[in-house]
Amino acid sequence: MRIIFLVPYPLFESPSQRFRFEQYLSILDDRNVSFKIYSFLSLKGWRVLYTKGNTIFKVYYVVKGLVSRLKHLASASASSVDFVFIHREVAPVGPAIFEWIIVKIFKKKIIYDFDDAIWLTDIENESRLVKFIRSRSKIAHICKLSYKTSCGNKHLVDFALQFNANSIVNPTTIDTSSHHIPIKNSISKHNQLVRIGWTGSHSTLKYLKDIEAIFQNFYNSEQIEFVIISNHLPELSFPFRFIKWSKSSEIIDLGKIDIGLMPLPDNEWTRGKCGFKALQYMAMGIPCIASPVGVNSEIITHGDNGYLAESREDWTKFLTILVNDSLLREKLGKKGREKVEKCYSVSSNSLNFLSLFE
């Protein structure tokens, strides 16, 4: 079997790619599956595109990516190729022309994978020009063209099923065997500093604003420290310790957290989220408090392996409980780890992933 992967980002840089399919590449190797991976963006282009300003350079790297895609299509057209795995979209601009060529001209089977409600956007006041360029209506068209669609949760599957009956839940997963492993003695004891933490990219920092006022009740305590792990320094109204996200120190930095947070507003976009923050905390044995939005309510069993907080009163209540009870933190953390190992780990989902190529 031979597979061509057409993906948006450079390998091993984007969490979306790392935890959707990159973790399974070694399994494909073990099964003697031949594959090649082609990224739309180079590493330099990836770094430029997600920074403020530099419009001219952004346009340059997008055009460069489009030119590269023409070369990638030549590889996908080879008679030996059995499947073309597309993560999110072949190109970030324009309609589904590349996808149409792959199916209608090259007669290849597309496995289409996405982990967000990417037919929508969470960007406020997006201009009509940007909406036109992004052409998000193509997501439905790609689903129609695909042999199978691989969706991160049931909400995404419900969308895909409108256009493709061969759509399955392929959850975002964690490598609990060799990567996300709880760090010994990371659980804080009584009368020691308790670290309340959040991790995520710049695009999700805004969700911290929803519970920012709640932290005012805690930050004066000498017993508590807030830890933010991100690629961008946030602007928040309370003192916190900022840790610049790094792939090399990701696990060590997560191990510094005693209580993990995942606040989300409830809307069509956030219901498409795959609960990745919660899964990371739980895999590390860190008790999590999350908003009961979308898949979070499936991942977390309230009171057993974490807490679901809907109101400000809930967030205050559950934070207070966990700050004051280290044994409960440890108990919920172990339960969370068990849930991830059973339902959201690479090992538990490997056969499901491989079934995409049957």
BAFITOR-546282 format. One record per residue (C-alpha): x, z, y; residue in three letters. Coordinates in pm, whole numbers, padded with zeros to 5 digits, always signed. Layout:
N
XZYALA/...
***
This chain:
358
+00000+00000+00000MET/+00118-00077+00354ARG/-00023+00078+00671ILE/+00040-00007+01036ILE/-00019+00281+01281PHE/-00108+00177+01636LEU/-00096+00491+01849VAL/-00089+00566+02223PRO/+00202+00810+02249TYR/+00564+00838+02132PRO/+00606+01010+01797LEU/+00621+01391+01782PHE/+00532+01437+02151GLU/+00154+01455+02172SER/-00039+01742+02008PRO/-00320+01499+01939SER/-00096+01284+01721GLN/+00107+01568+01573ARG/-00195+01747+01435PHE/-00411+01445+01350ARG/-00182+01229+01138PHE/+00192+01289+01194GLU/+00182+01596+00968GLN/+00070+01372+00681TYR/+00348+01115+00705LEU/+00566+01296+00454SER/+00272+01297+00210ILE/+00243+00919+00247LEU/+00617+00897+00181ASP/+00581+01105-00133ASP/+00316+00862-00259ARG/+00539+00563-00187ASN/+00308+00433+00084VAL/+00487+00197+00321SER/+00406+00238+00690PHE/+00527+00157+01037LYS/+00426+00326+01360ILE/+00401+00150+01695TYR/+00342+00344+02018SER/+00187+00199+02331PHE/+00405+00416+02556LEU/+00778+00469+02538SER/+00906+00823+02578LEU/+00996+00756+02941LYS/+00659+00593+03005GLY/+00481+00890+02848TRP/+00657+01130+03081ARG/+00584+00920+03390VAL/+00219+00849+03312LEU/+00121+01216+03298TYR/+00281+01327+03623THR/+00132+01313+03972LYS/+00212+01012+04189GLY/+00447+00734+04073ASN/+00158+00484+04073THR/+00385+00179+04071ILE/+00583+00310+03774PHE/+00262+00400+03591LYS/+00133+00046+03633VAL/+00471-00085+03514TYR/+00464+00119+03192TYR/+00103+00024+03120VAL/+00186-00346+03160VAL/+00496-00296+02947LYS/+00280-00132+02681GLY/+00037-00424+02683LEU/+00322-00669+02631VAL/+00456-00455+02346SER/+00115-00457+02184ARG/+00133-00834+02147LEU/+00446-00787+01934LYS/+00277-00507+01740HIS/-00016-00736+01661LEU/+00223-00978+01497ALA/+00328-00701+01259SER/-00033-00605+01192ALA/-00116-00965+01101SER/+00125-00970+00805ALA/-00042-01047+00474SER/+00111-00736+00315SER/-00071-00499+00555VAL/-00367-00324+00392ASP/-00486-00097+00675PHE/-00437-00062+01048VAL/-00472+00302+01154PHE/-00569+00331+01521ILE/-00555+00666+01697HIS/-00789+00680+01999ARG/-00741+00314+02108GLU/-00490+00031+02087VAL/-00460+00017+02467ALA/-00573+00263+02737PRO/-00717-00012+02957VAL/-00963-00296+02908GLY/-01216-00373+02635PRO/-01153-00368+02260ALA/-00982-00707+02252ILE/-00688-00599+02034PHE/-00918-00430+01786GLU/-01140-00741+01771TRP/-00840-00962+01696ILE/-00721-00729+01419ILE/-01058-00741+01243VAL/-01200-01083+01324LYS/-00883-01294+01335ILE/-00640-01107+01109PHE/-00915-00980+00873LYS/-00759-00633+00851LYS/-00934-00303+00783LYS/-00920-00055+01071ILE/-00914+00319+01012ILE/-01022+00452+01350TYR/-00929+00811+01439ASP/-01029+01016+01744PHE/-01045+01384+01830ASP/-01224+01399+02165ASP/-01544+01263+02315ALA/-01339+00975+02454ILE/-01644+00762+02528TRP/-01685+01013+02815LEU/-01445+01170+03065THR/-01390+01519+03201ASP/-01239+01388+03525ILE/-01456+01480+03820GLU/-01533+01215+04083ASN/-01366+00939+03886GLU/-01381+00614+04083SER/-01580+00313+03967ARG/-01258+00113+03952LEU/-01097+00358+03709VAL/-01414+00364+03497LYS/-01409-00014+03484PHE/-01040-00031+03393ILE/-01067+00237+03125ARG/-01371+00063+02971SER/-01474+00365+02765ARG/-01777+00186+02626SER/-01530+00014+02394LYS/-01520+00328+02175ILE/-01858+00234+02032ALA/-01737-00121+01973HIS/-01425+00000+01793ILE/-01642+00218+01568CYS/-01851-00089+01482LYS/-01543-00295+01402LEU/-01381-00028+01185SER/-01374-00001+00810TYR/-01386+00378+00846LYS/-01391+00623+01133THR/-01205+00953+01114SER/-01352+01212+01350CYS/-01225+01557+01441GLY/-01560+01735+01409ASN/-01931+01688+01336LYS/-02020+01622+01701HIS/-01784+01324+01703LEU/-01912+01206+01365VAL/-02269+01211+01497ASP/-02158+00970+01770PHE/-01965+00744+01532ALA/-02252+00728+01280LEU/-02461+00545+01536GLN/-02225+00251+01491PHE/-02054+00299+01156ASN/-02209+00458+00847ALA/-01863+00508+00698ASN/-01767+00796+00932SER/-01624+01127+00811ILE/-01502+01456+00950VAL/-01124+01469+00933ASN/-01047+01797+01111PRO/-00744+01864+01324THR/-00519+02064+01095THR/-00228+02307+01104ILE/+00083+02306+00888ASP/+00060+02662+00760THR/+00339+02615+00506SER/+00637+02525+00722SER/+00537+02540+01089HIS/+00264+02781+01201HIS/+00382+03092+01019ILE/+00303+03442+01153PRO/+00605+03618+01297ILE/+00665+03957+01139LYS/+00607+04263+01352ASN/+00444+04056+01627SER/+00139+04283+01632ILE/+00165+04535+01916SER/+00124+04900+01827LYS/-00056+05177+02012HIS/+00089+05266+02354ASN/+00285+04941+02371GLN/+00238+04634+02587LEU/-00050+04412+02474VAL/-00012+04044+02560ARG/-00327+03844+02624ILE/-00237+03477+02599GLY/-00352+03121+02646TRP/-00181+02797+02551THR/-00266+02442+02644GLY/-00179+02135+02846SER/-00240+02077+03217HIS/-00570+01900+03139SER/-00728+02218+03001THR/-00586+02471+03249LEU/-00907+02438+03452LYS/-01100+02615+03177TYR/-00916+02937+03255LEU/-01096+02941+03590LYS/-01421+03017+03408ASP/-01300+03363+03309ILE/-01044+03422+03582GLU/-01256+03690+03750ALA/-01270+03885+03426ILE/-00894+03930+03426PHE/-00917+04124+03752GLN/-01050+04415+03546ASN/-00735+04419+03335PHE/-00431+04312+03531TYR/-00369+04650+03694ASN/-00316+04809+03355SER/+00047+04878+03265GLU/-00059+04830+02906GLN/-00140+04457+02948ILE/+00049+04138+03026GLU/-00105+03793+03059PHE/+00094+03507+02909VAL/+00030+03141+02989ILE/+00206+02875+02779ILE/+00169+02528+02928SER/+00350+02219+03048ASN/+00235+02293+03405HIS/+00249+02610+03613LEU/-00113+02714+03681PRO/-00253+02852+04006GLU/-00430+03176+03916LEU/-00534+03479+04121SER/-00381+03741+03891PHE/-00022+03814+03784PRO/+00090+03642+03466PHE/+00400+03547+03276ARG/+00449+03171+03257PHE/+00627+03014+02961ILE/+00705+02645+02988LYS/+00578+02479+02672TRP/+00853+02349+02447SER/+00819+02196+02104LYS/+01138+02367+01990SER/+01016+02717+02087SER/+00644+02665+02032GLU/+00608+02905+01739ILE/+00833+03174+01888ILE/+00635+03163+02212ASP/+00299+03181+02034LEU/+00432+03480+01842GLY/+00459+03670+02172LYS/+00079+03674+02206ILE/-00134+03956+02066ASP/-00476+03821+02167ILE/-00548+03449+02206GLY/-00809+03305+02441LEU/-01007+02980+02432MET/-01268+02966+02711PRO/-01477+02649+02741LEU/-01781+02545+02943PRO/-02064+02404+02732ASP/-02108+02032+02798ASN/-02099+01699+02620GLU/-01722+01664+02665TRP/-01624+02010+02542THR/-01853+01985+02238ARG/-01619+01710+02124GLY/-01318+01946+02126LYS/-01167+02027+01787CYS/-01085+02395+01840GLY/-00712+02340+01834PHE/-00619+02645+02045LYS/-00825+02872+01821ALA/-00667+02719+01510LEU/-00318+02775+01647GLN/-00384+03141+01725TYR/-00553+03206+01392MET/-00282+03030+01192ALA/-00030+03263+01357MET/-00236+03570+01263GLY/-00340+03622+01626ILE/-00701+03738+01683PRO/-00891+03491+01899CYS/-01174+03517+02149ILE/-01340+03183+02217ALA/-01648+03036+02378SER/-01918+02946+02120PRO/-01896+02577+02206VAL/-01893+02297+01951GLY/-01670+02345+01649VAL/-01554+02689+01770ASN/-01866+02837+01617SER/-01769+02688+01280GLU/-01406+02794+01294ILE/-01473+03152+01406ILE/-01705+03383+01216THR/-01797+03632+01486HIS/-01668+03983+01416GLY/-01497+03876+01092ASP/-01204+03657+01195ASN/-01243+03657+01572GLY/-01499+03689+01851TYR/-01730+03442+02022LEU/-01788+03532+02387ALA/-02071+03365+02577GLU/-02105+03578+02889SER/-01862+03756+03120ARG/-01985+04080+02970GLU/-01891+03950+02624ASP/-01539+03856+02735TRP/-01485+04197+02894THR/-01626+04380+02593LYS/-01423+04200+02326PHE/-01101+04204+02526LEU/-01138+04578+02576THR/-01202+04634+02206ILE/-00898+04434+02096LEU/-00664+04575+02361VAL/-00743+04927+02243ASN/-00730+04869+01866ASP/-00410+04729+01716SER/-00536+04772+01358LEU/-00843+04562+01436LEU/-00619+04296+01589ARG/-00418+04287+01271GLU/-00731+04272+01052LYS/-00893+03987+01246LEU/-00561+03805+01261GLY/-00524+03811+00882LYS/-00882+03691+00836LYS/-00821+03411+01084GLY/-00509+03302+00901ARG/-00706+03292+00575GLU/-00976+03073+00731LYS/-00721+02821+00858VAL/-00539+02808+00525GLU/-00866+02748+00341LYS/-01035+02498+00574CYS/-00802+02367+00846TYR/-00456+02339+00693SER/-00262+02028+00599VAL/-00263+02134+00234SER/-00639+02190+00223SER/-00716+01858+00396ASN/-00457+01626+00238SER/-00694+01463-00011LEU/-00951+01414+00263ASN/-00692+01239+00479PHE/-00569+01021+00193LEU/-00929+00922+00112SER/-00934+00727+00440LEU/-00716+00464+00273PHE/-00917+00422-00043GLU/
***
